[in-house]
């Protein structure tokens, strides 16, 4: 590791150890919970319809606009006032949904990642504030002042981008886990039928795979046991309205087909065929032929 990389690593580590951020998070979490209370809203902010996180994709728009604005300030000073002002404004507008998706993803982090996420958030807010000030200066004809403020805004947003990259690639925040599944097409007995209480999931092992089994009336369902978001447990809450709920971050999956009913999960849950045989519940991979 180079000296500069070691310094950056030390700074990030120190930020992750600041316990004061926990108190800030406690005040902010209820506000984010209110914003994401609706399963539909949470699905959209998490990027569930896309099959991956929405926030990283949205960040390209404000950063790209502000970078282009500063580039014009440097390379086309005499003719760039209007274009730079418009690019700054587009970036400001694009930052609003970007912030909403970032808050939603931050809600699903824990401890050290949550602390660093607050710094990432603060850097982005500082960047946005500088860009708003830059746009206002440009609007009033103070192009030079706007250019300087825009540079500060871009620097703050770039620092936030570095922290965001660390959260994803080093801390794996928001990265879906790989869920082990039963890897053959044979039937496997997983439990006795009389072990299943109505709508109370249980977890069993089939080789390296963990399977959650639940009975609802006369029907029995089975799926992978770990949540596809970060591997949280899906058996600790009763089946309700046909969905399994993760105890860690509240992701919900339809028990019939594994589709995501509520984020932050973006990947569907693998499900299995089930049958009853000699008083046992058996499962196997769903046939695709």
C-alpha positions as CSV (number, residue, x, y, z in Angstrom):
1,X,0.0,0.0,0.0
2,X,1.4,3.4,-1.0
3,X,1.8,6.2,1.6
4,X,-1.1,8.2,0.3
5,X,-3.4,5.1,0.3
6,X,-2.3,4.3,3.8
7,X,-3.1,7.8,5.0
8,X,-6.6,7.6,3.4
9,X,-7.1,4.2,4.9
10,X,-6.2,5.6,8.4
11,X,-8.6,8.5,8.0
12,X,-11.5,6.3,7.0
13,X,-10.8,3.9,9.9
14,X,-10.8,6.8,12.3
15,X,-14.1,8.1,11.0
16,X,-15.6,4.6,11.4
17,X,-14.5,4.6,15.1
18,X,-16.2,8.0,16.0
19,X,-19.0,6.9,18.4
20,X,-20.5,10.4,18.3
21,X,-22.0,9.5,14.9
22,X,-24.2,6.9,16.6
23,X,-26.0,9.7,18.4
24,X,-26.5,11.6,15.2
25,X,-27.8,8.4,13.5
26,X,-30.3,7.8,16.3
27,X,-31.9,11.2,15.6
28,X,-31.9,10.7,11.8
29,X,-33.2,7.1,11.6
30,X,-36.8,7.9,12.6
31,X,-37.0,10.5,9.8
32,X,-35.7,8.0,7.3
33,X,-38.1,5.3,8.6
34,X,-41.0,7.7,8.0
35,X,-39.9,8.4,4.5
36,X,-39.6,4.6,3.6
37,X,-42.6,3.3,5.6
38,X,-44.5,2.5,2.4
39,X,-43.3,-0.8,0.8
40,X,-43.8,0.7,-2.6
41,X,-41.6,3.6,-1.8
42,X,-38.9,1.4,-0.3
43,X,-38.9,-0.9,-3.4
44,X,-38.4,2.1,-5.7
45,X,-35.7,3.8,-3.6
46,X,-33.9,0.5,-3.2
47,X,-33.9,-0.1,-6.9
48,X,-35.8,-3.4,-6.6
49,X,-37.5,-3.0,-10.0
50,X,-34.1,-2.7,-11.6
51,X,-32.6,-5.7,-9.9
52,X,-29.8,-3.6,-8.3
53,X,-29.2,-0.5,-6.3
54,X,-30.6,2.7,-7.8
55,X,-28.4,5.2,-5.8
56,X,-25.0,4.5,-7.5
57,X,-26.6,5.1,-10.9
58,X,-28.2,8.4,-9.9
59,X,-25.0,9.8,-8.5
60,X,-23.6,10.0,-12.0
61,X,-26.0,12.7,-13.0
62,X,-25.2,15.5,-10.5
63,X,-21.5,14.7,-10.4
64,X,-21.4,14.6,-14.2
65,X,-23.3,17.9,-14.6
66,X,-21.1,19.7,-12.0
67,X,-17.9,18.3,-13.5
68,X,-19.0,19.5,-17.0
69,X,-19.9,22.9,-15.6
70,X,-16.4,23.3,-14.0
71,X,-14.8,21.9,-17.2
72,X,-16.6,24.7,-19.2
73,X,-15.4,27.2,-16.6
74,X,-11.8,26.2,-17.3
75,X,-11.9,25.6,-21.1
76,X,-14.5,28.1,-22.4
77,X,-14.6,30.9,-19.9
78,X,-15.9,33.6,-22.2
79,X,-18.8,31.6,-23.7
80,X,-19.8,29.2,-21.0
81,X,-21.9,31.3,-18.6
82,X,-25.3,30.1,-19.6
83,X,-24.3,26.5,-20.2
84,X,-22.5,26.3,-16.9
85,X,-25.4,27.8,-15.1
86,X,-27.9,25.3,-16.7
87,X,-25.6,22.3,-16.0
88,X,-25.3,23.4,-12.3
89,X,-29.1,23.6,-12.1
90,X,-29.7,20.2,-13.6
91,X,-27.2,18.7,-11.2
92,X,-29.0,20.3,-8.2
93,X,-32.3,18.9,-9.3
94,X,-30.8,15.5,-9.9
95,X,-29.3,15.5,-6.4
96,X,-32.7,15.4,-4.8
97,X,-33.7,11.8,-5.8
98,X,-30.1,10.8,-5.4
99,X,-30.2,11.9,-1.7
100,X,-33.5,10.1,-1.2
101,X,-32.1,6.8,-2.5
102,X,-28.9,7.3,-0.5
103,X,-30.9,7.8,2.7
104,X,-32.8,4.7,2.1
105,X,-29.6,2.6,1.5
106,X,-28.0,4.2,4.6
107,X,-30.9,3.1,6.7
108,X,-29.9,-0.5,6.0
109,X,-26.3,-0.2,7.1
110,X,-24.9,-1.0,10.6
111,X,-22.4,0.3,13.1
112,X,-19.1,1.3,11.3
113,X,-20.7,1.5,7.8
114,X,-23.5,3.7,9.2
115,X,-21.0,6.1,10.8
116,X,-19.0,6.4,7.6
117,X,-22.3,6.8,5.7
118,X,-23.0,9.9,7.8
119,X,-19.7,11.5,6.7
120,X,-20.5,10.5,3.1
121,X,-23.9,12.1,3.5
122,X,-22.4,15.3,5.1
123,X,-19.9,15.6,2.3
124,X,-22.6,15.4,-0.3
125,X,-24.8,17.9,1.5
126,X,-21.8,20.3,1.6
127,X,-21.2,19.7,-2.1
128,X,-24.9,20.5,-2.8
129,X,-24.8,23.6,-0.7
130,X,-21.8,24.9,-2.7
131,X,-23.5,24.1,-6.0
132,X,-26.6,25.9,-5.0
133,X,-24.5,28.9,-4.0
134,X,-22.7,28.6,-7.3
135,X,-25.9,28.6,-9.3
136,X,-27.2,31.7,-7.4
137,X,-23.9,33.5,-8.1
138,X,-24.1,32.6,-11.8
139,X,-27.7,33.7,-11.9
140,X,-26.7,37.1,-10.7
141,X,-24.0,37.4,-13.3
142,X,-21.1,36.7,-10.9
143,X,-19.6,34.1,-13.1
144,X,-16.1,34.0,-11.4
145,X,-17.6,33.6,-8.0
146,X,-19.9,30.9,-9.3
147,X,-17.0,29.0,-10.9
148,X,-15.0,29.1,-7.6
149,X,-18.0,27.9,-5.6
150,X,-18.6,25.2,-8.1
151,X,-15.1,23.9,-7.8
152,X,-15.6,23.6,-4.0
153,X,-18.8,21.8,-4.6
154,X,-17.2,19.4,-7.0
155,X,-14.4,18.7,-4.5
156,X,-16.8,18.0,-1.7
157,X,-18.8,15.7,-3.9
158,X,-15.7,13.9,-5.1
159,X,-14.7,13.3,-1.4
160,X,-18.1,11.9,-0.8
161,X,-17.7,9.6,-3.9
162,X,-14.5,8.3,-2.5
163,X,-16.2,7.4,0.8
164,X,-19.1,5.9,-1.1
165,X,-16.7,3.7,-3.1
166,X,-15.2,2.5,0.2
167,X,-18.6,1.7,1.6
168,X,-19.4,-0.5,-1.4
169,X,-16.2,-2.1,-2.3
170,X,-14.5,-2.4,1.1
171,X,-17.4,-2.6,3.5
172,X,-19.8,-4.2,0.9
173,X,-22.6,-2.0,2.0
174,X,-25.6,-2.6,-0.2
175,X,-24.0,-5.5,-2.0
176,X,-26.4,-8.5,-2.2
177,X,-25.1,-11.8,-0.8
178,X,-24.8,-15.0,-2.7
179,X,-27.4,-17.4,-1.4
180,X,-26.5,-21.1,-1.4
181,X,-29.2,-23.3,-2.9
182,X,-29.9,-27.0,-3.3
183,X,-27.9,-27.9,-6.3
184,X,-29.6,-31.0,-7.6
185,X,-33.0,-32.0,-8.8
186,X,-33.7,-34.7,-6.2
187,X,-36.4,-34.6,-3.6
188,X,-35.0,-34.0,-0.1
189,X,-37.0,-34.6,3.1
190,X,-36.6,-31.5,5.3
191,X,-39.0,-32.0,8.2
192,X,-42.1,-33.9,9.5
193,X,-45.4,-32.4,8.5
194,X,-46.4,-32.2,12.2
195,X,-43.4,-30.0,13.0
196,X,-45.0,-27.1,11.1
197,X,-47.3,-24.8,13.0
198,X,-49.5,-22.6,10.8
199,X,-47.6,-19.6,9.3
200,X,-44.6,-20.2,11.6
201,X,-41.5,-20.7,9.4
202,X,-38.7,-23.1,10.4
203,X,-35.2,-23.5,9.0
204,X,-33.5,-26.7,8.0
205,X,-30.2,-27.6,6.3
206,X,-29.9,-29.5,3.0
207,X,-26.2,-29.9,2.4
208,X,-24.7,-26.4,2.5
209,X,-28.0,-24.8,1.7
210,X,-30.4,-23.5,4.4
211,X,-34.1,-23.8,3.6
212,X,-37.0,-22.0,5.2
213,X,-40.2,-24.1,5.3
214,X,-43.6,-22.7,6.2
215,X,-47.2,-24.0,6.1
216,X,-50.2,-21.8,5.4
217,X,-53.5,-23.6,5.6
218,X,-53.2,-26.7,3.4
219,X,-50.3,-25.4,1.4
220,X,-46.6,-25.8,2.2
221,X,-43.9,-23.5,0.8
222,X,-40.1,-23.6,0.8
223,X,-37.4,-21.1,-0.2
224,X,-33.8,-20.2,0.6
225,X,-33.5,-19.2,4.2
226,X,-31.0,-16.2,4.0
227,X,-32.3,-12.9,2.8
228,X,-30.7,-12.0,-0.6
229,X,-29.9,-8.5,0.8
230,X,-27.3,-9.3,3.5
231,X,-28.1,-12.8,4.5
232,X,-30.5,-12.0,7.4
233,X,-32.9,-14.6,8.8
234,X,-36.3,-15.0,7.2
235,X,-37.8,-17.4,9.8
236,X,-38.1,-15.2,12.9
237,X,-41.3,-13.5,11.8
238,X,-44.6,-15.3,11.1
239,X,-45.8,-15.5,7.5
240,X,-48.1,-12.6,7.1
241,X,-50.1,-11.6,4.0
242,X,-48.2,-14.2,2.0
243,X,-44.7,-12.7,2.6
244,X,-41.6,-13.7,4.5
245,X,-39.9,-10.8,6.4
246,X,-36.2,-10.4,7.1
247,X,-35.5,-9.6,10.8
248,X,-32.5,-7.4,10.0
249,X,-33.7,-4.8,7.5
250,X,-37.3,-5.6,6.8
251,X,-37.0,-7.0,3.3
252,X,-40.1,-8.9,2.3
253,X,-40.5,-11.8,-0.2
254,X,-43.6,-13.4,-1.6
255,X,-43.6,-17.0,-0.4
256,X,-45.1,-18.4,-3.6
257,X,-42.5,-17.2,-6.1
258,X,-39.8,-15.4,-4.1
259,X,-40.3,-12.0,-5.7
260,X,-39.3,-8.9,-3.6
261,X,-42.4,-7.3,-2.0
262,X,-40.4,-4.7,-0.1
263,X,-36.7,-3.5,-0.3
264,X,-33.9,-3.1,0.5
265,X,-33.5,-6.5,-1.2
266,X,-33.3,-6.3,-5.0
267,X,-32.8,-9.9,-5.9
268,X,-35.6,-12.4,-5.8
269,X,-35.5,-15.3,-3.2
270,X,-34.9,-18.8,-4.7
271,X,-37.9,-21.0,-4.1
272,X,-38.5,-24.7,-4.2
273,X,-41.1,-27.2,-5.1
274,X,-42.7,-29.0,-2.2
275,X,-44.6,-32.2,-1.6
276,X,-45.8,-34.3,1.3
277,X,-44.6,-37.9,1.4
278,X,-45.1,-40.4,4.2
279,X,-45.7,-37.6,6.7
280,X,-42.6,-35.6,5.7
281,X,-42.2,-32.4,3.7
282,X,-39.9,-32.8,0.7
283,X,-38.3,-30.1,-1.4
284,X,-36.5,-29.9,-4.7
285,X,-35.3,-27.3,-7.2
286,X,-38.1,-25.8,-9.4
287,X,-37.9,-27.4,-12.8
288,X,-37.3,-25.1,-15.7
289,X,-37.8,-27.6,-18.5
